[in-house]
Amino acid sequence: MNIIRLATLILEHAPAIQQPSPLIPHQTPVTLWNGPAANWAVAFGTLILAFVAVFQEWIKSWFFKPILGLEVRVARPDAEKTKFNGNIGVYYFRLAVTNTGRKAAEDVQVYVSAVKRKKANTKYETVDRFTPMALMWTHKSVSTLPYLLPKMPAAYCDLGHISDPERKAGMFETLPDVSDEQTIFALETEVKPNSKGYLLAPGEYRVHLKVAASNCLPQDFTVKVNMTGRWFADEEQMFRDGIGLSLG
């Protein structure tokens, strides 16, 4: 904020404010339009114009900015069954990211800041082996979306997938404490570390997300994941009994 520039503009353009002098013959009477009140009005108008001139970019950024939102549901097109490498059954689950603001969001990311698992005492503990990182945008193979236009349908970001337990070993999606018959939820992170922190065993989780862009502040969301560990070849039954996703 350039305060010196603002003060200079006011001093240059504001008229001198004079006190009324005694009326002498042939002098124009002081009225609302030519007296001190008029001078104050002109000064105030000049102040407003100067304020707009100095802070116009800040004003524009306040009224014309992106507003990012996120939704999740277990139903098409947010979730669907497909084939990996043409022969492995996989269910994909996606996040619907929207921009309800008045300006395009630039360099948009959905970042997983933490993953917490529910314990038997109903409290949640952090999954230490998970490394915070961004998720991948659906069908784009990138973790950063160049722009997200306002007032348009949602753009999809992959939250994760569940592969057929009989084929999960071939996809390197196994955990020592998960049986061969149980499913594993694989978060679609930009990197798959050897720690396998992106793989979630059956249980209840809270996935903490930050949805951000280079031209707006991050928005925090939490996705609840209920992994039953059960696999169903039928899509409708899998969406009903195999996994639960919700915001909260």
C-alpha positions in Angstrom: 0.0 0.0 0.0 1.6 3.3 -1.2 0.6 5.7 1.6 3.0 8.4 0.4 1.5 8.4 -3.1 -2.0 8.6 -1.6 -1.1 11.6 0.6 0.5 13.4 -2.4 -2.6 12.9 -4.6 -4.8 14.4 -1.9 -2.6 17.4 -1.3 -2.3 18.1 -5.1 -6.0 17.9 -5.8 -7.8 18.9 -2.7 -9.0 22.5 -2.7 -8.1 24.9 0.1 -10.8 24.9 2.8 -11.5 28.5 3.8 -13.5 29.9 6.7 -16.4 32.2 5.7 -15.6 35.9 5.8 -18.0 38.8 6.6 -20.2 39.6 3.7 -19.1 42.8 1.9 -21.0 44.7 -0.8 -21.1 43.0 -4.2 -19.6 39.8 -2.8 -21.3 36.5 -3.8 -23.2 35.1 -0.8 -21.8 31.8 0.7 -24.1 28.9 -0.2 -24.1 25.1 0.0 -22.5 25.1 -3.5 -19.6 27.4 -3.0 -18.9 27.4 0.7 -16.9 25.2 3.0 -19.3 22.3 2.6 -18.6 22.2 -1.2 -14.9 22.3 -0.5 -15.2 19.3 1.8 -17.3 17.4 -0.7 -14.7 18.0 -3.4 -11.9 16.9 -1.0 -13.8 13.8 -0.1 -14.4 12.9 -3.7 -10.7 13.4 -4.5 -9.9 11.2 -1.5 -12.1 8.4 -2.9 -10.6 8.7 -6.4 -7.1 8.7 -5.0 -7.9 5.6 -2.9 -9.3 3.7 -5.9 -6.2 4.7 -8.0 -3.7 3.5 -5.4 -5.6 0.4 -4.3 -7.4 -0.7 -7.5 -5.4 -3.9 -7.8 -6.2 -4.9 -4.2 -9.9 -4.1 -4.8 -10.0 -6.2 -7.9 -8.3 -9.1 -6.2 -10.9 -8.9 -3.4 -13.9 -9.0 -5.7 -12.5 -11.1 -8.5 -10.8 -14.2 -7.1 -11.1 -18.0 -7.3 -13.1 -19.8 -4.7 -12.2 -23.5 -4.6 -14.5 -26.3 -3.4 -14.4 -30.0 -3.2 -17.0 -32.8 -3.1 -16.8 -36.6 -2.9 -19.3 -39.4 -3.5 -19.3 -43.1 -4.4 -21.2 -43.0 -7.7 -20.4 -42.4 -11.3 -18.7 -40.4 -12.7 -16.9 -39.8 -9.4 -16.3 -43.5 -9.0 -16.1 -46.3 -11.6 -14.9 -49.8 -12.3 -12.3 -50.2 -15.1 -9.5 -52.4 -16.2 -5.8 -51.8 -15.5 -3.5 -53.0 -18.3 -6.6 -54.5 -19.9 -7.0 -57.4 -17.5 -7.0 -56.3 -13.8 -10.2 -55.1 -12.3 -9.8 -51.8 -10.5 -12.2 -49.3 -8.9 -11.2 -45.6 -9.1 -12.5 -43.0 -6.7 -12.3 -39.3 -7.5 -12.7 -35.9 -6.0 -14.8 -33.2 -7.7 -13.0 -29.9 -7.5 -14.9 -26.7 -8.4 -14.2 -23.0 -8.7 -17.2 -20.9 -7.8 -15.3 -17.6 -7.8 -15.1 -14.9 -10.5 -11.5 -15.6 -11.7 -9.7 -18.7 -13.0 -7.6 -20.5 -10.4 -4.0 -21.0 -11.5 -1.7 -23.9 -10.8 -4.3 -25.9 -8.8 -3.2 -28.8 -6.5 -5.0 -31.2 -4.2 -2.4 -31.9 -1.4 -2.7 -34.7 1.1 -1.3 -33.1 4.3 -1.9 -36.1 6.6 -3.6 -39.5 6.9 -5.0 -40.6 10.2 -6.4 -44.0 11.2 -9.1 -44.7 13.7 -8.0 -46.8 16.7 -10.1 -49.2 18.8 -10.6 -46.3 21.3 -12.2 -44.3 18.5 -9.4 -41.8 18.5 -7.4 -41.1 15.4 -3.6 -41.5 15.1 -1.4 -40.3 12.3 -0.1 -42.9 9.8 3.6 -42.1 10.2 4.7 -44.0 7.1 2.7 -41.7 4.8 4.6 -38.9 3.2 2.5 -35.7 2.5 2.3 -35.0 -1.2 -0.1 -34.0 -4.0 -2.6 -36.2 -5.7 -2.8 -36.7 -9.5 -5.5 -35.2 -11.7 -7.7 -37.7 -13.5 -6.5 -38.8 -17.0 -3.8 -36.0 -17.0 -0.8 -37.6 -15.3 0.0 -34.4 -13.6 -0.3 -33.2 -10.0 -0.7 -29.5 -10.9 -3.6 -28.3 -13.0 -2.6 -25.2 -15.0 -6.0 -23.5 -14.5 -9.5 -24.1 -13.3 -12.1 -21.9 -14.9 -14.9 -20.3 -12.8 -18.5 -21.4 -13.0 -17.6 -24.6 -14.9 -18.4 -28.2 -14.2 -16.1 -29.9 -11.7 -12.6 -31.1 -12.6 -11.7 -34.5 -11.3 -8.7 -35.4 -9.2 -8.0 -39.1 -8.3 -8.2 -39.8 -4.6 -7.3 -43.5 -4.9 -8.2 -47.0 -6.3 -8.9 -50.5 -5.1 -7.6 -53.4 -7.2 -8.8 -57.0 -7.3 -7.2 -58.7 -4.3 -6.3 -61.7 -6.5 -4.2 -59.4 -8.7 -2.9 -56.8 -6.2 0.5 -58.6 -5.8 1.2 -58.0 -9.5 0.5 -54.3 -8.9 2.9 -54.2 -5.8 -0.1 -53.3 -3.6 0.4 -55.6 -0.7 0.9 -55.0 3.0 2.2 -57.6 5.6 -0.8 -57.2 7.9 -3.5 -57.6 5.1 -4.6 -61.0 3.9 -4.6 -62.0 0.3 -8.4 -61.9 0.2 -8.7 -58.4 1.6 -8.7 -55.1 -0.4 -6.2 -52.3 -0.1 -6.9 -48.6 -0.9 -4.1 -47.0 -2.9 -3.9 -43.2 -2.7 -3.1 -41.7 -6.1 -0.1 -39.7 -4.9 2.4 -38.2 -7.4 5.1 -40.6 -6.1 4.8 -44.1 -4.8 7.4 -44.4 -2.0 9.0 -47.7 -1.0 7.6 -47.1 2.5 4.1 -47.9 1.0 2.6 -45.1 3.0 0.1 -44.5 0.2 -1.4 -48.0 0.8 -4.3 -48.1 3.3 -5.2 -51.4 5.0 -8.9 -52.1 5.9 -10.1 -49.7 8.5 -11.5 -46.1 9.0 -9.4 -43.2 8.0 -9.4 -39.4 7.8 -7.5 -38.0 4.8 -6.7 -34.4 5.3 -6.5 -32.3 2.1 -5.5 -28.8 1.1 -6.9 -27.5 -2.2 -4.8 -24.6 -3.3 -3.9 -22.4 -6.3 -1.1 -19.9 -6.9 -3.6 -17.0 -6.8 -5.8 -18.0 -3.8 -5.4 -19.2 -0.3 -5.6 -23.0 0.4 -8.9 -24.5 1.5 -8.9 -27.4 4.0 -11.0 -30.5 3.6 -11.2 -33.9 5.3 -12.4 -37.1 3.5 -13.5 -40.0 5.6 -12.6 -43.4 4.2 -14.2 -46.5 5.5 -12.4 -49.5 4.0 -14.2 -52.7 4.7 -11.6 -54.9 3.0 -14.3 -56.7 0.9 -14.2 -57.0 -2.9 -17.3 -57.3 -5.1 -17.1 -57.7 -8.8 -20.5 -56.0 -9.1 -20.0 -52.2 -9.2 -23.3 -51.3 -7.4 -22.5 -53.8 -4.6 -18.9 -52.6 -4.2 -20.1 -49.0 -3.9 -22.6 -50.0 -1.3 -20.7 -52.6 0.8 -17.0 -52.4 -0.2 -16.1 -48.8 0.7 -17.5 -45.6 2.1 -16.4 -42.0 1.3 -17.7 -38.8 2.7 -16.6 -35.2 3.7 -16.3 -34.5 7.4 
